[in-house]
Amino acid sequence: MKDLRTELRLMKFDMEMIQKIYCSKEEQKEFKTMQKNKQPLPNDVKADDSGYFRFVDTALTQEELSQLYVYRQLSYLKSIRNSMYFFVTLTIISLIVLLVLGVR
């Protein structure tokens, strides 16, 4: 079973609730030497192809997070609405063309 905290952190990162902050050049060098010496990295430090980084929580209150979720939902609903307009318009145009070509 996955560690639930890790899964929660990854979900927050995917939803842009936390940020990935890369370490300074001095820290990068320090962590590289630690890895070469097979010493464990600190718990809050992770590595990827670009280097070492930390996850940093945003300093948003619960109310601000709730507002952010609502505004994101509204934004997604607007995108869905616009897609529906496009497909309905495309369907109407295709029906009109079908009727015009079918009448001849």
Buried (B, 14 or more C-beta within 10 A) or exposed (E): EEEEEEEEBEEBEEEEBBEEEEBEEEBBEBBEEBEEEEEEEEEEBEBEEEEBBBBEEEEEEEEEEEEBEEEEEEEEEEEEEEEEEEEEEEEEEEEEEEEEEEEE
